[in-house]
Amino acid sequence: MSGPDSSGGVVELRVHGVSGASAAQVLDLQQTGQVAGDRSGGFYRPRPRCSDSGVPGVTLEAYRWGDLPSGTVARTLAVVFLLPFMLVNVAIWMRPASPGSAATVKSLCRVLGLTLTVLYVLAIAGVALDLVGWKCLASADCLAGRSWLSWLGGRTIGLRLAVLALVPAAAIGLIWKLSCRPGRAFETFRAPDQGSPAPRLDTVGQWDAEPLVGRLRAIHVAAAFATLDLVLLLAQGARDASATTIALTAITGVILTACVGLLCAPPLMDRSPADQRFDRVTRTLRTAAIILTVVVVAHVPTSSQPWPREHGLPGYDTTLVGVFAAQTTLLAALGVVLLWHRRRERGTTPLFGLGALVVAATGISTAVAYSAELVCRVADFLDRDVPTGEGIAAGPPRAYTWAIYGFFRAVVVTAIVAGLVILISRRSRRRAAAAIVARDFPNPPAEAEPRLRQVRDAIARARFSEKLVPLAVVYGCLTGLGTATTTIGLLGQLPGDIIERNVGLPAAVTTFAIALSSWVIAAIILGLIIGAIFAYRSEPYRRYIGVLWDLGTFWPRAAHPFAPPCYSRRAVPELAHRITYLVERGHAVLLTGHSHGSILLAAAVLQLSPQVGDRVALLTHGSPLRRFCARPFPAYLDDAALHEIGRRVGWRWVNLWRDTDPIGGWIFSPHPSPATTDDPASTVDRRQRDPRDLVAPPGDSVAPPVHGHWPDESDEPFTEAVQELVQRLGGRAGPPTTPR
């Protein structure tokens, strides 16, 4: 579809935030038409009969990208189940600005991502091989009335395990296939080869991540099949430690070691797509792992030695605890590296440097909760109230019980700390809010007192978002401790027994708390699924639920190949291309971005040539560029990058922010500087009074609302900022239109 036929004038290109708003909502109109792009990501303009809205003399256009990160129910639901992979992938982008930390943080995050793949395989193997193959098929009570299982009941254990090994093998194949499909979605927008990406925000849209994703995918698939082999071989070794079993186990160990070693070599992993020698190495490793799996599955049923009588699949508990111990060690090492390389400038908070640790730990804890819940729910389904100690009633591995207990402990302690932080900080937040309200409304009428309290409460709540950093760090540390305590399961102890012996609390109370926690996890997972469906179907609901998806999938896949695909790979170059096209047609372009839309525009501005930037202005509102981007992602959006954005547009930049906004905020300074200052950055930030007034204006019976983070393109300060920037671009604009 083509753009406008006429040249000259100013085009205001609006980009929405994570709300997934329609084009009509972004343009504040009811009649819009698409002029470029497609249904997933397109550019819209008001139809001719609706062109009288906005600032006179300015042509409105909107870029709608809301369907890029989701788009269908299936893709939205996939994000729920791939959430742990996405979080670990985000963590790799949160490294410190220090160049010396890049290789170490990349290696640790990628190996942590590999442990998630291993845990994924172990969870499915725990269901198919441990619960079903080892426990249920040996219990007449478990098999009663289950014809779909009873046909395997009379077979040898080796044959059962070989047949049921097809279940985790199929699960590996499924996620392998799913991870290959999204990469084809944006082939039209493939960027030129630039090798390894430099640590800049603009490289997020320029960098072609598919070669790296292909290498990571081959390594993770190899590790997944090798994990399945290890589970089978450890069980086989407890029965018959023959030379063949030992040799196959050694080969499995070599493949797993090679996977870890390759991930710890960022110069190899991040090689240019043109250099395909390393790609052949990873593909060979994957092929070797698949062939090994075929050999192992064929080998398991061959031995005639009797299988040991144990309550669970031999070696499975040890392997599971080993993975948990490795995750704990990697998280601890990541924390040390982040603290060592954190920014030490005056006024910076050390806790902000632990963002990668918090996000990675949250991803690990989510994966552990998913795995534990899957195994526990299947165990409950197979159980049928069989007396303890008989058949399937032996239950899931103790490590999963300890994992659920760790989740329960982390949530309870974090909730307690959150309550304390709320109480302790309440006075200071309310005092700061009262000062802001007193400055904005110095002489309020007596009847406005209830309204004043509402405004003070809104500001106090918005300031609480600053307190989420220590809470997140507390939760991250507790989840790391939770994975560490799973090793106690190897001692044959349950949480209730240890707590009763050392604290005196009855074991039944702890057991009840763990069971309740398990159902809470199930409810959370179900809530995420329902939330994902509603987020796709309901735009207002998506404003809240979709934040996590849209922010998480903004970053390319650099740590885990099974994470959801990155939409910025299309959105950022598409925006830069559209802006360049409009400027080349003789237009000046005013970019207006709300919330996450301001991040997309910032990345696009950094891709513009100087000739195009001379005809571009930028208006951001509700922008988290400083608050939730520059702080957690210092290597990609620091002060230097923010100043570079300003220079690219000739400092024709206005940022509107409100004290009632818990997400957006100021970018350079919360306080306006004197007009005589030589720093152009000091003129960017402009605070909006919110609400506009405390009482209802003439002709209305309702007081102006508290907008908070909601966009309001028809608000008077927004319209005035548009008019000013249009004039600075050399265009003509009429007086601001009256807000509707």
Secondary structure as GFF3:
##gff-version 3
##sequence-region A 1 740
A	DSSP	beta_strand	10	15	.	.	.	ID=ss1
A	DSSP	alpha_helix	23	27	.	.	.	ID=ss2
A	DSSP	beta_strand	32	37	.	.	.	ID=ss3
A	DSSP	beta_strand	42	46	.	.	.	ID=ss4
A	DSSP	three_ten_helix	48	50	.	.	.	ID=ss5
A	DSSP	beta_strand	58	64	.	.	.	ID=ss6
A	DSSP	alpha_helix	73	81	.	.	.	ID=ss7
A	DSSP	alpha_helix	83	91	.	.	.	ID=ss8
A	DSSP	three_ten_helix	92	94	.	.	.	ID=ss9
A	DSSP	three_ten_helix	99	101	.	.	.	ID=ss10
A	DSSP	alpha_helix	102	125	.	.	.	ID=ss11
A	DSSP	pi_helix	126	135	.	.	.	ID=ss12
A	DSSP	three_ten_helix	136	138	.	.	.	ID=ss13
A	DSSP	alpha_helix	140	143	.	.	.	ID=ss14
A	DSSP	alpha_helix	147	150	.	.	.	ID=ss15
A	DSSP	alpha_helix	157	164	.	.	.	ID=ss16
A	DSSP	alpha_helix	166	180	.	.	.	ID=ss17
A	DSSP	three_ten_helix	182	184	.	.	.	ID=ss18
A	DSSP	three_ten_helix	187	189	.	.	.	ID=ss19
A	DSSP	alpha_helix	203	206	.	.	.	ID=ss20
A	DSSP	alpha_helix	210	239	.	.	.	ID=ss21
A	DSSP	alpha_helix	243	263	.	.	.	ID=ss22
A	DSSP	alpha_helix	266	269	.	.	.	ID=ss23
A	DSSP	alpha_helix	277	299	.	.	.	ID=ss24
A	DSSP	alpha_helix	316	340	.	.	.	ID=ss25
A	DSSP	three_ten_helix	350	354	.	.	.	ID=ss26
A	DSSP	alpha_helix	355	383	.	.	.	ID=ss27
A	DSSP	three_ten_helix	391	394	.	.	.	ID=ss28
A	DSSP	alpha_helix	398	440	.	.	.	ID=ss29
A	DSSP	three_ten_helix	446	448	.	.	.	ID=ss30
A	DSSP	alpha_helix	449	463	.	.	.	ID=ss31
A	DSSP	three_ten_helix	464	467	.	.	.	ID=ss32
A	DSSP	alpha_helix	468	485	.	.	.	ID=ss33
A	DSSP	three_ten_helix	486	491	.	.	.	ID=ss34
A	DSSP	alpha_helix	495	502	.	.	.	ID=ss35
A	DSSP	alpha_helix	507	537	.	.	.	ID=ss36
A	DSSP	alpha_helix	539	552	.	.	.	ID=ss37
A	DSSP	alpha_helix	568	584	.	.	.	ID=ss38
A	DSSP	beta_strand	588	594	.	.	.	ID=ss39
A	DSSP	alpha_helix	596	605	.	.	.	ID=ss40
A	DSSP	alpha_helix	610	613	.	.	.	ID=ss41
A	DSSP	beta_strand	616	621	.	.	.	ID=ss42
A	DSSP	pi_helix	625	630	.	.	.	ID=ss43
A	DSSP	alpha_helix	639	648	.	.	.	ID=ss44
A	DSSP	beta_strand	653	658	.	.	.	ID=ss45
A	DSSP	three_ten_helix	680	683	.	.	.	ID=ss46
A	DSSP	beta_strand	685	688	.	.	.	ID=ss47
A	DSSP	alpha_helix	716	728	.	.	.	ID=ss48
###
